[in-house]
Amino acid sequence: MEDKQRVLPLYAHNIEWHREAKWWSPSSKQEADARMDAQQRYEEEVEAAKATQRELQHTQKLRKQKEKEDSRLRREREKEERGRLKAVKAAEAAERKAHRERDKQARDAEKAVKMPQRGRRKASQVAAPSKKQKRGSATARSRRVVH
């Protein structure tokens, strides 16, 4: 693996001036190498942290999708359960209604058997209108008053 050529981060305060040429001391080169290594380690740590963050986000996304799917399935199961219970209750209500209807028909049949054979029921006969007495002033005067 070949290393790219990089410019060493040398700083001007380490420069030793000897006439027109710039001379770098071996210690300044070591400092520059150390700074470059530190910078490279820092960039690798940042990249690793970014990769970890991306992995964490991906994991959280998958977890949320799974929770959403589980929630959807749970709601579907609950809906089916509610529908089943509703159908059971409706069947029970229909059975109770049919039972009440059968009981009513049986009671009505017993009443029809027990009725007298002489005709219509008395309750169904129309009552004859009663005669009203006319009481006027003449009627009150014609009565005898007992003392």
DRENKOLKOL-381997 format. One record per residue (C-alpha): residue number from 0; residue in three letters; x, y, z. Coordinates in nm, 4 decimals, m for minus. Example, Ala and Ser with C-alpha at 12.3 -4.5 7.8 and 13.67 -1.06 7.14 Angstrom:
pos: 0 | code: ALA | xx: 1.2300 | yy: m0.4500 | zz: 0.7800 .
pos: 1 | code: SER | xx: 1.3670 | yy: m0.1060 | zz: 0.7140 .
//
This chain:
pos: 0 | code: MET | xx: 0.0000 | yy: 0.0000 | zz: 0.0000 .
pos: 1 | code: GLU | xx: 0.1541 | yy: 0.3255 | zz: m0.1108 .
pos: 2 | code: ASP | xx: 0.1206 | yy: 0.6360 | zz: 0.0979 .
pos: 3 | code: LYS | xx: 0.0192 | yy: 0.9512 | zz: m0.0744 .
pos: 4 | code: GLN | xx: 0.2714 | yy: 1.2252 | zz: m0.0713 .
pos: 5 | code: ARG | xx: 0.1674 | yy: 1.4889 | zz: 0.1732 .
pos: 6 | code: VAL | xx: 0.3043 | yy: 1.8216 | zz: 0.2650 .
pos: 7 | code: LEU | xx: 0.4282 | yy: 1.8172 | zz: 0.6208 .
pos: 8 | code: PRO | xx: 0.2563 | yy: 2.0697 | zz: 0.8474 .
pos: 9 | code: LEU | xx: 0.5679 | yy: 2.2675 | zz: 0.9275 .
pos: 10 | code: TYR | xx: 0.5269 | yy: 2.6001 | zz: 1.1017 .
pos: 11 | code: ALA | xx: 0.7362 | yy: 2.9087 | zz: 1.0430 .
pos: 12 | code: HIS | xx: 0.8504 | yy: 2.9528 | zz: 1.4024 .
pos: 13 | code: ASN | xx: 1.0592 | yy: 2.6373 | zz: 1.3694 .
pos: 14 | code: ILE | xx: 1.2412 | yy: 2.7641 | zz: 1.0663 .
pos: 15 | code: GLU | xx: 1.6090 | yy: 2.8245 | zz: 1.1020 .
pos: 16 | code: TRP | xx: 1.7253 | yy: 3.0905 | zz: 0.8625 .
pos: 17 | code: HIS | xx: 2.0673 | yy: 3.0481 | zz: 0.7172 .
pos: 18 | code: ARG | xx: 2.1111 | yy: 3.2922 | zz: 0.4402 .
pos: 19 | code: GLU | xx: 1.8478 | yy: 3.2544 | zz: 0.1721 .
pos: 20 | code: ALA | xx: 1.7654 | yy: 2.8892 | zz: 0.2225 .
pos: 21 | code: LYS | xx: 1.5169 | yy: 2.7614 | zz: 0.4772 .
pos: 22 | code: TRP | xx: 1.6449 | yy: 2.4850 | zz: 0.6976 .
pos: 23 | code: TRP | xx: 1.4170 | yy: 2.2598 | zz: 0.8953 .
pos: 24 | code: SER | xx: 1.5587 | yy: 2.0874 | zz: 1.1942 .
pos: 25 | code: PRO | xx: 1.5039 | yy: 1.7124 | zz: 1.2488 .
pos: 26 | code: SER | xx: 1.3003 | yy: 1.7891 | zz: 1.5628 .
pos: 27 | code: SER | xx: 1.0637 | yy: 2.0121 | zz: 1.3629 .
pos: 28 | code: LYS | xx: 1.0189 | yy: 1.7265 | zz: 1.1127 .
pos: 29 | code: GLN | xx: 0.9373 | yy: 1.4902 | zz: 1.4010 .
pos: 30 | code: GLU | xx: 0.6847 | yy: 1.7402 | zz: 1.5362 .
pos: 31 | code: ALA | xx: 0.5290 | yy: 1.7718 | zz: 1.1909 .
pos: 32 | code: ASP | xx: 0.5118 | yy: 1.3917 | zz: 1.1568 .
pos: 33 | code: ALA | xx: 0.3493 | yy: 1.3664 | zz: 1.5009 .
pos: 34 | code: ARG | xx: 0.0936 | yy: 1.6340 | zz: 1.4084 .
pos: 35 | code: MET | xx: 0.0191 | yy: 1.4562 | zz: 1.0810 .
pos: 36 | code: ASP | xx: m0.0256 | yy: 1.1214 | zz: 1.2589 .
pos: 37 | code: ALA | xx: m0.2540 | yy: 1.2848 | zz: 1.5168 .
pos: 38 | code: GLN | xx: m0.4600 | yy: 1.4472 | zz: 1.2421 .
pos: 39 | code: GLN | xx: m0.4866 | yy: 1.1160 | zz: 1.0590 .
pos: 40 | code: ARG | xx: m0.5948 | yy: 0.9324 | zz: 1.3775 .
pos: 41 | code: TYR | xx: m0.8520 | yy: 1.2058 | zz: 1.4455 .
pos: 42 | code: GLU | xx: m0.9950 | yy: 1.1752 | zz: 1.0923 .
pos: 43 | code: GLU | xx: m1.0142 | yy: 0.7959 | zz: 1.1292 .
pos: 44 | code: GLU | xx: m1.1940 | yy: 0.8329 | zz: 1.4645 .
pos: 45 | code: VAL | xx: m1.4389 | yy: 1.0801 | zz: 1.3109 .
pos: 46 | code: GLU | xx: m1.5039 | yy: 0.8421 | zz: 1.0206 .
pos: 47 | code: ALA | xx: m1.5501 | yy: 0.5504 | zz: 1.2618 .
pos: 48 | code: ALA | xx: m1.7917 | yy: 0.7595 | zz: 1.4712 .
pos: 49 | code: LYS | xx: m1.9870 | yy: 0.8493 | zz: 1.1572 .
pos: 50 | code: ALA | xx: m2.0007 | yy: 0.4828 | zz: 1.0560 .
pos: 51 | code: THR | xx: m2.1196 | yy: 0.3896 | zz: 1.4048 .
pos: 52 | code: GLN | xx: m2.3845 | yy: 0.6619 | zz: 1.3899 .
pos: 53 | code: ARG | xx: m2.5030 | yy: 0.5412 | zz: 1.0489 .
pos: 54 | code: GLU | xx: m2.5231 | yy: 0.1830 | zz: 1.1789 .
pos: 55 | code: LEU | xx: m2.7148 | yy: 0.2998 | zz: 1.4857 .
pos: 56 | code: GLN | xx: m2.9588 | yy: 0.4963 | zz: 1.2707 .
pos: 57 | code: HIS | xx: m3.0069 | yy: 0.1953 | zz: 1.0441 .
pos: 58 | code: THR | xx: m3.0694 | yy: m0.0284 | zz: 1.3454 .
pos: 59 | code: GLN | xx: m3.3184 | yy: 0.2198 | zz: 1.4907 .
pos: 60 | code: LYS | xx: m3.4958 | yy: 0.2450 | zz: 1.1565 .
pos: 61 | code: LEU | xx: m3.5282 | yy: m0.1338 | zz: 1.1377 .
pos: 62 | code: ARG | xx: m3.6510 | yy: m0.1465 | zz: 1.4993 .
pos: 63 | code: LYS | xx: m3.9141 | yy: 0.1207 | zz: 1.4303 .
pos: 64 | code: GLN | xx: m4.0300 | yy: m0.0628 | zz: 1.1192 .
pos: 65 | code: LYS | xx: m4.0594 | yy: m0.3863 | zz: 1.3176 .
pos: 66 | code: GLU | xx: m4.2529 | yy: m0.2112 | zz: 1.5956 .
pos: 67 | code: LYS | xx: m4.4816 | yy: m0.0520 | zz: 1.3378 .
pos: 68 | code: GLU | xx: m4.5448 | yy: m0.3897 | zz: 1.1735 .
pos: 69 | code: ASP | xx: m4.6048 | yy: m0.5557 | zz: 1.5114 .
pos: 70 | code: SER | xx: m4.8464 | yy: m0.2786 | zz: 1.6046 .
pos: 71 | code: ARG | xx: m5.0321 | yy: m0.3178 | zz: 1.2753 .
pos: 72 | code: LEU | xx: m5.0601 | yy: m0.6946 | zz: 1.3241 .
pos: 73 | code: ARG | xx: m5.1775 | yy: m0.6456 | zz: 1.6841 .
pos: 74 | code: ARG | xx: m5.4462 | yy: m0.3985 | zz: 1.5690 .
pos: 75 | code: GLU | xx: m5.5607 | yy: m0.6456 | zz: 1.3012 .
pos: 76 | code: ARG | xx: m5.5826 | yy: m0.9283 | zz: 1.5566 .
pos: 77 | code: GLU | xx: m5.7771 | yy: m0.7061 | zz: 1.7963 .
pos: 78 | code: LYS | xx: m6.0122 | yy: m0.6014 | zz: 1.5158 .
pos: 79 | code: GLU | xx: m6.0741 | yy: m0.9655 | zz: 1.4216 .
pos: 80 | code: GLU | xx: m6.1329 | yy: m1.0496 | zz: 1.7891 .
pos: 81 | code: ARG | xx: m6.3799 | yy: m0.7608 | zz: 1.8234 .
pos: 82 | code: GLY | xx: m6.5591 | yy: m0.8770 | zz: 1.5067 .
pos: 83 | code: ARG | xx: m6.5760 | yy: m1.2327 | zz: 1.6372 .
pos: 84 | code: LEU | xx: m6.7105 | yy: m1.1179 | zz: 1.9755 .
pos: 85 | code: LYS | xx: m6.9632 | yy: m0.8937 | zz: 1.8010 .
pos: 86 | code: ALA | xx: m7.0814 | yy: m1.1864 | zz: 1.5885 .
pos: 87 | code: VAL | xx: m7.1123 | yy: m1.4075 | zz: 1.8981 .
pos: 88 | code: LYS | xx: m7.3103 | yy: m1.1397 | zz: 2.0826 .
pos: 89 | code: ALA | xx: m7.5343 | yy: m1.0860 | zz: 1.7782 .
pos: 90 | code: ALA | xx: m7.6000 | yy: m1.4609 | zz: 1.7576 .
pos: 91 | code: GLU | xx: m7.6801 | yy: m1.4716 | zz: 2.1295 .
pos: 92 | code: ALA | xx: m7.9144 | yy: m1.1742 | zz: 2.0944 .
pos: 93 | code: ALA | xx: m8.0883 | yy: m1.3381 | zz: 1.7964 .
pos: 94 | code: GLU | xx: m8.1233 | yy: m1.6610 | zz: 1.9955 .
pos: 95 | code: ARG | xx: m8.2739 | yy: m1.4707 | zz: 2.2914 .
pos: 96 | code: LYS | xx: m8.5140 | yy: m1.2892 | zz: 2.0601 .
pos: 97 | code: ALA | xx: m8.6215 | yy: m1.6162 | zz: 1.8953 .
pos: 98 | code: HIS | xx: m8.6657 | yy: m1.7760 | zz: 2.2395 .
pos: 99 | code: ARG | xx: m8.8837 | yy: m1.4852 | zz: 2.3570 .
pos: 100 | code: GLU | xx: m9.0889 | yy: m1.5088 | zz: 2.0398 .
pos: 101 | code: ARG | xx: m9.1410 | yy: m1.8844 | zz: 2.0906 .
pos: 102 | code: ASP | xx: m9.2416 | yy: m1.8251 | zz: 2.4544 .
pos: 103 | code: LYS | xx: m9.4875 | yy: m1.5544 | zz: 2.3491 .
pos: 104 | code: GLN | xx: m9.6412 | yy: m1.7796 | zz: 2.0856 .
pos: 105 | code: ALA | xx: m9.6729 | yy: m2.0594 | zz: 2.3429 .
pos: 106 | code: ARG | xx: m9.8438 | yy: m1.8231 | zz: 2.5937 .
pos: 107 | code: ASP | xx: m10.0795 | yy: m1.6957 | zz: 2.3263 .
pos: 108 | code: ALA | xx: m10.1626 | yy: m2.0538 | zz: 2.2250 .
pos: 109 | code: GLU | xx: m10.2416 | yy: m2.1430 | zz: 2.5901 .
pos: 110 | code: LYS | xx: m10.4649 | yy: m1.8375 | zz: 2.6233 .
pos: 111 | code: ALA | xx: m10.6505 | yy: m1.9315 | zz: 2.3058 .
pos: 112 | code: VAL | xx: m10.7128 | yy: m2.2834 | zz: 2.4425 .
pos: 113 | code: LYS | xx: m10.8326 | yy: m2.1571 | zz: 2.7816 .
pos: 114 | code: MET | xx: m11.0761 | yy: m1.9022 | zz: 2.6356 .
pos: 115 | code: PRO | xx: m11.4471 | yy: m1.9847 | zz: 2.6694 .
pos: 116 | code: GLN | xx: m11.6088 | yy: m2.1110 | zz: 2.3558 .
pos: 117 | code: ARG | xx: m11.9018 | yy: m1.8740 | zz: 2.3755 .
pos: 118 | code: GLY | xx: m11.7718 | yy: m1.6146 | zz: 2.1383 .
pos: 119 | code: ARG | xx: m11.5506 | yy: m1.3183 | zz: 2.1323 .
pos: 120 | code: ARG | xx: m11.3487 | yy: m1.2044 | zz: 2.4222 .
pos: 121 | code: LYS | xx: m11.5086 | yy: m0.9568 | zz: 2.6521 .
pos: 122 | code: ALA | xx: m11.2223 | yy: m0.7211 | zz: 2.6127 .
pos: 123 | code: SER | xx: m11.2855 | yy: m0.7046 | zz: 2.2406 .
pos: 124 | code: GLN | xx: m11.6613 | yy: m0.6329 | zz: 2.2756 .
pos: 125 | code: VAL | xx: m11.7697 | yy: m0.2760 | zz: 2.2312 .
pos: 126 | code: ALA | xx: m11.9464 | yy: m0.1471 | zz: 2.5427 .
pos: 127 | code: ALA | xx: m12.2963 | yy: m0.0100 | zz: 2.4889 .
pos: 128 | code: PRO | xx: m12.3207 | yy: 0.3628 | zz: 2.5512 .
pos: 129 | code: SER | xx: m12.4846 | yy: 0.4396 | zz: 2.8832 .
pos: 130 | code: LYS | xx: m12.7878 | yy: 0.6665 | zz: 2.8966 .
pos: 131 | code: LYS | xx: m12.7235 | yy: 0.9930 | zz: 3.0599 .
pos: 132 | code: GLN | xx: m12.9828 | yy: 1.1343 | zz: 3.2864 .
pos: 133 | code: LYS | xx: m13.0844 | yy: 1.4778 | zz: 3.2023 .
pos: 134 | code: ARG | xx: m13.0967 | yy: 1.6816 | zz: 3.5117 .
pos: 135 | code: GLY | xx: m13.2380 | yy: 2.0180 | zz: 3.4624 .
pos: 136 | code: SER | xx: m13.4029 | yy: 2.2624 | zz: 3.6957 .
pos: 137 | code: ALA | xx: m13.7448 | yy: 2.1003 | zz: 3.6451 .
pos: 138 | code: THR | xx: m13.6156 | yy: 1.7645 | zz: 3.7657 .
pos: 139 | code: ALA | xx: m13.4751 | yy: 1.9156 | zz: 4.0821 .
pos: 140 | code: ARG | xx: m13.8090 | yy: 2.0851 | zz: 4.1644 .
pos: 141 | code: SER | xx: m14.0134 | yy: 1.7730 | zz: 4.1066 .
pos: 142 | code: ARG | xx: m13.8291 | yy: 1.5686 | zz: 4.3636 .
pos: 143 | code: ARG | xx: m13.9531 | yy: 1.5329 | zz: 4.7094 .
pos: 144 | code: VAL | xx: m13.7353 | yy: 1.6709 | zz: 4.9721 .
pos: 145 | code: VAL | xx: m13.7201 | yy: 1.4751 | zz: 5.2970 .
pos: 146 | code: HIS | xx: m13.6638 | yy: 1.6736 | zz: 5.6109 .
//
